[in-house]
Amino acid sequence: MTLKAINAEISVSPQIRPDDLADIAQLGFRSVICNRPDGEGADQPTFEEIEANARKFGLEVHYLPIVAGKVRDEDAVAFNQLMNALPKPVLAYCRTGTRSATLWSLSQADKKPLADILELTKAAGYDMAGVVRRIANGGRTPTETAEDARFDVVIVGAGAAGISVASSLLARKSNLEIAIIDPADVHYYQPGWTMVGGGIFNASDTAKTMGSLIPQGVHWIKSAVAAFEPKDNAVVLDGCRVVKYGRLVVCPGLKLNWHGIEGLVETLGKNGVTSNYRYDLAPYTWRLVQEMHAGRALFTQPPMPIKCAGAPQKAMYLSADFWTKMARLGNMDIQFMNAGGVLFGVKDYVPALMDYIERYGIHLNFFHNLVSIDGPRKRAVFEIKDPNQEPRRFETDFDMIHVTPPQTAPDFIRVSPLADSAGWVDVDQSTLRHKTYDNIWSLGDVMNAPNAKTAAAARKQAPVVAENLVSDIEGHSATAQYDGYGSCPLTVERGKIVLAEFGYGGTLLPSFPRWLVDGTKPTRTAWLLKERILPPVYWRAMLRGKEWMAKPEKVTAS
């Protein structure tokens, strides 16, 4: 007997036997639903036998037989009615458990997000890909099963990666029919939010309307993606609309899991709790920094991966620099609470950063991961996971706390056939082509190549994807490769930046000669690049397919 829990209310199972009922009752189940018709297998006990033993142990038992492969809409309705009426928890079974899992999934269509349903059933060992459209359609079979639209290339996500790759594709092959799927009205220049939190940029300068940035000739489908059906070359949208593609590019970014820290959502933007990872909160960071004259300031960094791994430190350095200039630093207790074990992942940049850690008197706390926060009491709880030690909790107070939220792939990605075991889109790290589906590519924060998740990385990835996708259309193999380039301009003080540029394995990949910009040291030149040059490059070049210093590297012959 193998019971697989979907949630606290229901588990599903392959065929059970009458003598299993004692154990089922002992495990705390109060009801049993049989979804397997009698006589389906030669060694199958009848429902009457199951029912007789179930009654002996005080279990409610019901017969809702489903023919294999033929779960009807009315069956899902009947299952839902049983789930509403029966005492919980419920065990539902059939030959393998798949019919029972399918019935539950369809019955939850109007109650839970599609991604949650797929995640719960996937965790229990059941793939609901075959009924995705029905779940998206409220648990009912769609009346129209043909596609609603078809394009040569469909791009999921209109962030830095999505718009850049659309423009780079058009620059190479202007007759492509391209669609971008994204429900957002506003596009943000997220690298600018650190500068907003440091009082250098205005928040409004980091936002533009999405419609003004979608390349001319590209179709904008203003909708959210519900699921992928890669075997059918289809993307299922909210509302069960279906978009077919010749080739697919997946780049929706990642998910900021604000709910992953207990109490955080309720106190964000007040009680001294802020984050430069949100457009509306970055100005609050600057306000807190200006108003704080003494006390404890915490800056947190969750486990990797996160977008722009240097951002938590950037906020800390700019704050400390302001307090220095205001002659307040001596009154400050600045604590860097890092879930990891190193200050920065590429060792060449650590000495310069350590100089600033010492200059500002910052206390480094490694293996400290923020798990809960009480805003009104101004208390934060961290889980400490030192190597070779038992995890323990540590609680401290604060006057200001800058929180970097834990980050994951979006829900609809994590539960899709495109994801690896960790939930990220599974690509070849050189060509950025999917390892299983050869007409799918991915770039940006959502894919699993071991590079830094930064806008600078997307700037280099977009031409690689565009080059290889067009090459594929023309019947050739990949011609461009990505070397893992990422850039992290670490704002160590107002007017100076340590310009970290590196690729796979921490290899240094500087864009400029050392006499102009020595990335391992703080320089004024790097600051000017961040403040004056990169924003217009982003808006006027990168998003328009002008590959300034981003021409793809050609695949080298072996």
N, C-alpha and C positions, 0 to 999 in steps of 0.2 A: 504494500500500500504506500503510494507516494502522494502526499498532500502538498499542494503548492498554494501558499497564501497570496492572494491578490491585494487584499487590505484586511483590516480588522474584522470586517463584516462577512467576507466570503473567501473561501478557498476552493480550488478545483482539483480534480483528481482523475486519473485513469480509472478504469473499471474497478470497483470494490467488490468484496465477497461478503457473504452474510456474517462470517466470523470476524470481520473487520469492525463491525458496528460497536462492539464493546470498547475497543480502543478509540474509536471516533468519539464516542460519548465521553470517555475518560479525558480526551483532549479538550473537552469543553464545548464541542459543537452541540447545537440545540435543534438543527434542522438539516435534512438531506433532500436534495433534488436530483432525480434521475433523468438525464437527458439522452439516454441510449435506449432505442426501441428494443423490446424483447426479440430474441431470435436472430440478432445480428451476427453472433458468433457461436460456434458449436460448443465452446466451453463457458459460455456466458450464463451466470445465474439469472433467474427471472426477477422482475421487479417485485413480484409477490413474495419471493424468498427474502429479498432485501427488506421489504416493508415489514414482514413478520418479525425479523430480528431487531429492526429499528424501534418498533413499538415496545419491545421488551426493555429497552434502555431509555425509554421516555423521549425518544427523538420524534419530532414532526417529520413526515416524509411525503414527498409529492412526486408524481410521474408526469414529466413534460418531455415526451420522446421527440427527437429531432432526427430526421433522415440525414445521413452524412452528406455534407456539401450543400445542404438545402435549408439553411436557417432563414426562415421567412420573417418579414417584418412583424407579422402578428405573433410569431413565436417570441420575439424580443419583447413585445408588449406584455405577453403572458408571463415571461420570466421576471419582468420588472414588477408586475403585480404580486408575484410570489415573494420577491425580495422585500417588498413593502409590508407584506402581511406576516411573514414568518419570523419567529424568534431568531435572534442572531447569537453567535455566528452560524453561517450556512456553509455546508459542503455540497457542491454540485459536481456531478461526475458524468462521463460518457466513456467511450472506448479509450481515448487518450487525454481527455480534458479540454481539447480544442473547441468542441461545440459549446461547452459550458463557458469557456473564456470568451467566446464570440458572443454568446447571448448576453453575458454581463457587459461586454464592451458596448454593444448596441443599446442596451438598456440605460447606459450612463451618458449617452450622446448629448442630451440636453441638460445634463447635470454637472459634467466635468469638462475641462478643456481637452481637446483631442490628444495633445501631447501627454497629458497626465494619464489618460486611458492607455495609450500606447506604452508609456513608461512602466506602468504597473503590470500590465500583461507581459511585457518583455522581461521584466525582473522575475516573473513567475515561470518564464520559459516558453511563452506563447507569442508567436508573431501574428499580429493583426493586420499586416499589410494588405491582405486580400479584401478587407472590409473597410479600409480607410475612407473611401468615398461615401459609404453608407453612414459611417460614424459622423463624418463631416456634414452629412445631410440630415442630421438629427436622428440618426438611427434607422432611417428609411432608405429603401432602394431608390436611387435617382431615376427620374422619369426619362432623362436624357443622359446617355452614357458616352456619346461622342464628345470630342474636344470642343471647347468654346472658342479657342484660338490656337494658332500654330505659328511658330517663328523659327528662323534659322538658328538663332541664338537666344536663349533666355538667361537673364542674369538675375539672381536672387540677392537683393540688397543694393541700396543706392547710397552707400557710404563712400568713403574715400576710395576703396577698392573697386566697388561696383561701377561708379561713374567713370573712373579712370580707365578701367578695362573696356567699357563701352566706347569711349573716345578713341582708345588705342586700336580697337577693332575696326572702327570706321575709317581711321587714318590708313589702314592697310587694305581694307576691302569695303568700299563705300556703298556697295549694293546689298549688303547684308540686311536682312530683316531682323532687327534686334528689339527685344522687350526687356525692360527692367521692372522687377516686381518689388515694391516697397510701399508700405502704408503711410510713411511719415510725410508730413507737410514741410518740415524744416530740416535742412542739412547743417551740421555743425562742424566747425574746424576745432576738433577736440584738443589738438596740441596747444591751442591758445588758452585753455582754461587754467593751466598753471600760472600763466602770466596775468590772467584776470584775478586769480587768488593772491597774486603778489602786487596788485595795484598798478600793473603796467598796461594791460589791455582793458578795454571796455567789453563787457559780455556781448553786447549787441554786434560788435565787430566780428564775432566768431560764428554768426548765424546768417544763413541766406535761405530763401524759399527754395524748396526742392525743384519746383517747376522751372526756375530760372537756371538751373544747373544741368538738368537732363539734356544730353546732346540732341541737337536738332535732328529729326528723323528717327529717333529712338522712341518706341512706344513705352509709355509709363503706365503700368498696371498698378493702380493705387489700392493694394490689397495685401493682406497677410497670407503667408504660406501656411497651410495646414499640414501637408505631408508630401513626400516624394514617392513616385512609382517609377524607379529607374528602368525597370524591365519593359515598361510601356512608354518610356521617354516622356513622362508626364509629371507635371507639378499640380497638386491639388490645392486650391485656394480655399480660404474661409468661405462658407456658403456652398461648397462642393463644385465650384467652377473648376474646369480642367484646362490647363494650358500645356500643349505639346511642344516639343522642341527637337531640333536636329542635334544641337549641342547645348550643354548647360554649364553655367559658371555660378558657383555658389560662394557668396561672400557677404553674409548678413551681419558680420561682426560677432561679438560675444554678448553674454548676458551678465549684467551687474546684479548679483544676488544680494540685494539689500536686506531681504528677509533672512539671509543666512546668519545674521548676527541678532540675537534675541534683544528686542527693545529698541533696535536702531531706527526702524522706520518711524516710530512714534515720536522720536526726538530730533530727527534731522532738521536742521535749519533753526534750531533753538537750543537753549541750555548750553551753549558753547560747543555744540556738535555740528561739524561741517564736513564737506568733502568737495575737492576740486574735480571729482569724477562726475559731477552733475552741473549742467549749465546754470541752473537757478541757484545753486549753492556756492559756486565759486566767489561771487561778490560778498557772500556772508563770511567766507574765509578772510577776505581782506578787511572786512569790518571788525572781525574779532581780533585780528592781528593789531590793528590800529588802537583798539580800545583796551587791549591787555597791557597793564603796566607791571604786573607781578603775578607769580603763580606757576602752576604746572601745566605744560603744554605737551600733549601726547600726539605722536604721529604714527599711524599703524600701517603695516604692510601684511597682507594675507599670504597664504601659500601660493606658489606659482602654479599655473601661468596666470599672469594678469597683463592687461594692456599697458604699455609704457611702464616697464618695471622700475624706472627711475622716478616716476611721478610722485610717489610718497616722499622721497627725499627732497625733490625740488621744492615742494611746499614747505618743508621744514627749513631748508637753507634760506629761502627768501624771507620767511618769517623771522628767522634768527638774525639775518642781515638788517632787517628793519629795526628790530629791537636793539641791535648794536648801535645803529645810527642815532637812535633815540635815547641812548645811554640807559637802556632798561635791561640789558642782557644779564647783569649781575643779579637782578631780581627774579630771573627766570629759571625754572627747572624744566629743561627740554629733554624729553625721553623718546627715543626711536624704538618702537615695539615691532620687531620684525619676526614673522613666523619662520623665516629661513635662517640659515646659519652663517651667511656672509653679507657684507655691506653691499657689494655689487658683484654680479656674476662673472665679469671679465676682470681678472686680477690687475691688468695694466692700469686701470683707472682708479684702483683703490687708494694708492698713496696720496693722490691729489685730494680725494674725498676725505681721507682721514685727517689731512691738514685742517679741513674746515670743521670736521667733527670736534677736533681739539680746540680750534679757535673759538667755536661757539659754546664749548663746554657741554656738548650733547652726550647723554648717557645712552650707550648701545645695549639693547636687550634682545638677544637672539633667541629663536625658538619660542617666542611669545606671540600667540595668535588670539586676537580679540574674538570672544565668543558671546558676550552679552554686555549691555550698557544700560545704565539707569540715568537718564538725562536729568530729571528733577533733582536727584541726589548727587549728580555729577560723580558717579562711580562706574568704573569699567572693570570687567573680569576677563582675564586672559588665561588660556590654557598653555602651560609650558611643557614642551616636549623635547627636553634635552636628550641627546643620544645616550642610549644605555641606562636611562632612568625611567621610572614610572611617571606617566603624565600627572601633572598636578595643576591646581588652580591658584591664581594670584589676583588679588583685587586691589585696586588703587583708585585714588580720587584724581580729579582733573579740574582745571579751570577752562581749558580749551582742548578739544580733541579733533584732529583731522583723520577721518576714517577712509581707508581704501577698502571697498567692499570685496568679498570673495567673488570670483568670476568663473563662469562655466560657458560651455557652448549653449546656444539657445535651445529651448526645450524641443522644438520641432526638428532640430538637427540631431540632438542626442538620441532620439528614439527612431531615427530614420535608418534605412539600409546603407546610407552613405557614411555612417559614423564608425570610428574604431571603438575599441573596448572602453576608452576613456570618454567617448562622446564627441570627439572632434572629427571633422571630415578627413578621410584617410587618403592622403596623396603621396605621390612620389616627390621627395623633397627637392629634386632637381628640376623636373619638368612641370610640377604642380598639377599633374594629371591624376585622376582618381585611380587607385590601384586595382579596382574591380571593374568599374564602368568606364570604358575608354572614350566615351563622348562627354565626359564630365571633368571639369577643372575646378579648382578652388584656390582662393587667395585671401589675404587679410587675416584677421584675428581668428577666424573660425577653423582654419585647417591645422593639421597636426605636425607640419614640418617644425623642427626644433630651432626656430628663429625667434628673435624678439618680436613681440606683437606691437608694432609701431606704424604710424602713418608713413614714415620713411621706408619701412619694409614694403608696404603696399605700393609705394611709388616705383620700386624696383620690380615688384612681382607682376604688376599690370602688363607691362610690355612683354614679359616672358609668356604669360598666359595668352595674350593676343597673338603673339608670333606663332606659338605652338598650335593654337586653335585654327588659325588661318592655314598653317601648314598642313594640318589634318584635313581640312576641307579640300585642299588641293591634292590630297592623296600622298602626302609625304610624312615622314616621321618627324619627331620633335627636332627643332633647329635651335632652340634657345634654352638656357639653363639658368637657374637661380642659385646664387652662392650663399644664401642665408643672410644677406645684408640687412642690417637694422641700424638705426641711429637713435641715440638718446642724448639730447642736449641737456646736460645736468646744470641747472641754474644755481650755481653755488653762492652767488651774491648778485646784487643788482649791478649789471654791467660786465659780468664775467661768467663764462660757461666752460665746463669740461665737456668737450664734444666727443662723446663715445660713439664710435662707428666700428662695427664688427660683424662677422659672419658666422657660419657654422663652426662650432668648436671653439668659439672665442677668438678666432683669427681676426686681427686688426685689419680693417678695410677703409683706410682714410680716403676721403674724397679730394683732399687738397694736399699740396706739398707741405712738409713739416715746417719749412721756413715761414709759411703763411699761417697755418693753423696746426699747432701741436696739440692733438686731441687729448693727450694724457695730462695736460696742464690747463689751468683756467686761463682763458684768453678773452680779450675785448672783441677780437674779430669774430669769434664764435657767437658772442652775444649779439653783435650786429646782424649776423646771419639769421639767428632765431627771431630777433625783434623786427628787423626791417625787410629781410629778403625772403624768408621761407613763407610767410603768409601770402604775398602776391604770387609766389611760385605755385603754391597750392591752388589758389583760386583761378589763376590765369594760364597756368601751364599744365600741371598734373591732371586737373579735372577736364582739361580740353585736349588731352592726348599729345601734348608737346613734351616729349621725353627728355627734358633737360637733365643731363648727367644721369640718365636712366636707360640708355640704350641697352637692349638685352645682350647678354654674353652668349656667343654662339656655342653650340654643343661641340665639344672637342672629340675628334675621331679617336677611337681606342686602338 
